Amino acid sequence: MKKLILMGGLLAFSAVAAQAEGYIGSSLGRGKMSLDCEQGASCKESANVFKLYAGTKLSEPAQLDLGVARLDGFEVAYVRTINDAQSLRSVKQQGLVEGEFGPDNGIVDVPMRQRFSVDAIVMAPVLHAHLTSDLQIFIKPGLGVVTATINTDVNGTSTRSDSSIRVKPYVALGLDYAVTKGVKIVGSAEWLGYAVQGESGTLRSVNLGAQVDF
């Protein structure tokens, strides 16, 4: 099902792109994952977020006027966290401890670290509203095929890696400013859902990048 959605979106994107102007862009931002931080754990929820995207601008007759905004394009993006959010806590493990009569097998506390990462292919329609001739506000409500991964190591040794692929909602809200006729500075706030191994939440990020029309 997920592959069909992705293939259908890419085919639709290609068909529209053949009859419309296009653009490419990239951004880098700071994000936060909503981790379920257990009592006694130390959590780092922040992560850098990279996005690479390409889109099409619909021709004037194909655009849809929604009153306050116009649906004037479609976009496909690749989103990835660069440095991982993580949690650190102590767990019990069989090991050597110093007893009354010297070293003996026993239960000791050792650190367990879990690293969380997200990769996604996102597809969304693009709606714009002009604020000035060079400044526009946009919203991109869509869906992402999201791969979320948890890598676990205990006492410095990698023990397991769990991944899950889900279709999750995606929303971007932001501004783009035309520096020249074909180059824009783009700023956005974005939300992308994820779920893996009992952990589910939203990757929230604030991003800044550039876009080039062609």
Secondary structure as a PSIPRED ss2 file (coil, helix, strand):
# PSIPRED VFORMAT (PSIPRED V4.0)

   1 M C   1.000  0.000  0.000
   2 K H   0.000  1.000  0.000
   3 K H   0.000  1.000  0.000
   4 L H   0.000  1.000  0.000
   5 I H   0.000  1.000  0.000
   6 L H   0.000  1.000  0.000
   7 M H   0.000  1.000  0.000
   8 G H   0.000  1.000  0.000
   9 G H   0.000  1.000  0.000
  10 L H   0.000  1.000  0.000
  11 L H   0.000  1.000  0.000
  12 A H   0.000  1.000  0.000
  13 F H   0.000  1.000  0.000
  14 S H   0.000  1.000  0.000
  15 A H   0.000  1.000  0.000
  16 V H   0.000  1.000  0.000
  17 A H   0.000  1.000  0.000
  18 A C   1.000  0.000  0.000
  19 Q C   1.000  0.000  0.000
  20 A C   1.000  0.000  0.000
  21 E E   0.000  0.000  1.000
  22 G E   0.000  0.000  1.000
  23 Y E   0.000  0.000  1.000
  24 I E   0.000  0.000  1.000
  25 G E   0.000  0.000  1.000
  26 S E   0.000  0.000  1.000
  27 S E   0.000  0.000  1.000
  28 L E   0.000  0.000  1.000
  29 G E   0.000  0.000  1.000
  30 R E   0.000  0.000  1.000
  31 G E   0.000  0.000  1.000
  32 K E   0.000  0.000  1.000
  33 M E   0.000  0.000  1.000
  34 S C   1.000  0.000  0.000
  35 L C   1.000  0.000  0.000
  36 D C   1.000  0.000  0.000
  37 C C   1.000  0.000  0.000
  38 E C   1.000  0.000  0.000
  39 Q C   1.000  0.000  0.000
  40 G C   1.000  0.000  0.000
  41 A C   1.000  0.000  0.000
  42 S E   0.000  0.000  1.000
  43 C E   0.000  0.000  1.000
  44 K E   0.000  0.000  1.000
  45 E C   1.000  0.000  0.000
  46 S E   0.000  0.000  1.000
  47 A E   0.000  0.000  1.000
  48 N E   0.000  0.000  1.000
  49 V E   0.000  0.000  1.000
  50 F E   0.000  0.000  1.000
  51 K E   0.000  0.000  1.000
  52 L E   0.000  0.000  1.000
  53 Y E   0.000  0.000  1.000
  54 A E   0.000  0.000  1.000
  55 G E   0.000  0.000  1.000
  56 T E   0.000  0.000  1.000
  57 K E   0.000  0.000  1.000
  58 L C   1.000  0.000  0.000
  59 S C   1.000  0.000  0.000
  60 E H   0.000  1.000  0.000
  61 P H   0.000  1.000  0.000
  62 A H   0.000  1.000  0.000
  63 Q C   1.000  0.000  0.000
  64 L E   0.000  0.000  1.000
  65 D E   0.000  0.000  1.000
  66 L C   1.000  0.000  0.000
  67 G C   1.000  0.000  0.000
  68 V C   1.000  0.000  0.000
  69 A C   1.000  0.000  0.000
  70 R E   0.000  0.000  1.000
  71 L E   0.000  0.000  1.000
  72 D E   0.000  0.000  1.000
  73 G E   0.000  0.000  1.000
  74 F E   0.000  0.000  1.000
  75 E E   0.000  0.000  1.000
  76 V E   0.000  0.000  1.000
  77 A E   0.000  0.000  1.000
  78 Y E   0.000  0.000  1.000
  79 V E   0.000  0.000  1.000
  80 R E   0.000  0.000  1.000
  81 T E   0.000  0.000  1.000
  82 I C   1.000  0.000  0.000
  83 N C   1.000  0.000  0.000
  84 D C   1.000  0.000  0.000
  85 A E   0.000  0.000  1.000
  86 Q E   0.000  0.000  1.000
  87 S E   0.000  0.000  1.000
  88 L E   0.000  0.000  1.000
  89 R E   0.000  0.000  1.000
  90 S E   0.000  0.000  1.000
  91 V E   0.000  0.000  1.000
  92 K E   0.000  0.000  1.000
  93 Q E   0.000  0.000  1.000
  94 Q E   0.000  0.000  1.000
  95 G E   0.000  0.000  1.000
  96 L E   0.000  0.000  1.000
  97 V E   0.000  0.000  1.000
  98 E E   0.000  0.000  1.000
  99 G E   0.000  0.000  1.000
 100 E C   1.000  0.000  0.000
 101 F C   1.000  0.000  0.000
 102 G E   0.000  0.000  1.000
 103 P E   0.000  0.000  1.000
 104 D E   0.000  0.000  1.000
 105 N E   0.000  0.000  1.000
 106 G E   0.000  0.000  1.000
 107 I E   0.000  0.000  1.000
 108 V E   0.000  0.000  1.000
 109 D E   0.000  0.000  1.000
 110 V E   0.000  0.000  1.000
 111 P E   0.000  0.000  1.000
 112 M E   0.000  0.000  1.000
 113 R E   0.000  0.000  1.000
 114 Q E   0.000  0.000  1.000
 115 R E   0.000  0.000  1.000
 116 F E   0.000  0.000  1.000
 117 S E   0.000  0.000  1.000
 118 V E   0.000  0.000  1.000
 119 D E   0.000  0.000  1.000
 120 A E   0.000  0.000  1.000
 121 I E   0.000  0.000  1.000
 122 V E   0.000  0.000  1.000
 123 M E   0.000  0.000  1.000
 124 A E   0.000  0.000  1.000
 125 P E   0.000  0.000  1.000
 126 V E   0.000  0.000  1.000
 127 L E   0.000  0.000  1.000
 128 H E   0.000  0.000  1.000
 129 A E   0.000  0.000  1.000
 130 H E   0.000  0.000  1.000
 131 L C   1.000  0.000  0.000
 132 T C   1.000  0.000  0.000
 133 S C   1.000  0.000  0.000
 134 D C   1.000  0.000  0.000
 135 L E   0.000  0.000  1.000
 136 Q E   0.000  0.000  1.000
 137 I E   0.000  0.000  1.000
 138 F E   0.000  0.000  1.000
 139 I E   0.000  0.000  1.000
 140 K E   0.000  0.000  1.000
 141 P E   0.000  0.000  1.000
 142 G E   0.000  0.000  1.000
 143 L E   0.000  0.000  1.000
 144 G E   0.000  0.000  1.000
 145 V E   0.000  0.000  1.000
 146 V E   0.000  0.000  1.000
 147 T E   0.000  0.000  1.000
 148 A E   0.000  0.000  1.000
 149 T E   0.000  0.000  1.000
 150 I E   0.000  0.000  1.000
 151 N E   0.000  0.000  1.000
 152 T E   0.000  0.000  1.000
 153 D E   0.000  0.000  1.000
 154 V E   0.000  0.000  1.000
 155 N C   1.000  0.000  0.000
 156 G C   1.000  0.000  0.000
 157 T E   0.000  0.000  1.000
 158 S E   0.000  0.000  1.000
 159 T E   0.000  0.000  1.000
 160 R E   0.000  0.000  1.000
 161 S E   0.000  0.000  1.000
 162 D E   0.000  0.000  1.000
 163 S E   0.000  0.000  1.000
 164 S E   0.000  0.000  1.000
 165 I E   0.000  0.000  1.000
 166 R E   0.000  0.000  1.000
 167 V E   0.000  0.000  1.000
 168 K E   0.000  0.000  1.000
 169 P E   0.000  0.000  1.000
 170 Y E   0.000  0.000  1.000
 171 V E   0.000  0.000  1.000
 172 A E   0.000  0.000  1.000
 173 L E   0.000  0.000  1.000
 174 G E   0.000  0.000  1.000
 175 L E   0.000  0.000  1.000
 176 D E   0.000  0.000  1.000
 177 Y E   0.000  0.000  1.000
 178 A E   0.000  0.000  1.000
 179 V C   1.000  0.000  0.000
 180 T C   1.000  0.000  0.000
 181 K C   1.000  0.000  0.000
 182 G C   1.000  0.000  0.000
 183 V E   0.000  0.000  1.000
 184 K E   0.000  0.000  1.000
 185 I E   0.000  0.000  1.000
 186 V E   0.000  0.000  1.000
 187 G E   0.000  0.000  1.000
 188 S E   0.000  0.000  1.000
 189 A E   0.000  0.000  1.000
 190 E E   0.000  0.000  1.000
 191 W E   0.000  0.000  1.000
 192 L E   0.000  0.000  1.000
 193 G E   0.000  0.000  1.000
 194 Y E   0.000  0.000  1.000
 195 A E   0.000  0.000  1.000
 196 V E   0.000  0.000  1.000
 197 Q C   1.000  0.000  0.000
 198 G C   1.000  0.000  0.000
 199 E E   0.000  0.000  1.000
 200 S E   0.000  0.000  1.000
 201 G E   0.000  0.000  1.000
 202 T E   0.000  0.000  1.000
 203 L E   0.000  0.000  1.000
 204 R E   0.000  0.000  1.000
 205 S E   0.000  0.000  1.000
 206 V E   0.000  0.000  1.000
 207 N E   0.000  0.000  1.000
 208 L E   0.000  0.000  1.000
 209 G E   0.000  0.000  1.000
 210 A E   0.000  0.000  1.000
 211 Q E   0.000  0.000  1.000
 212 V E   0.000  0.000  1.000
 213 D E   0.000  0.000  1.000
 214 F C   1.000  0.000  0.000
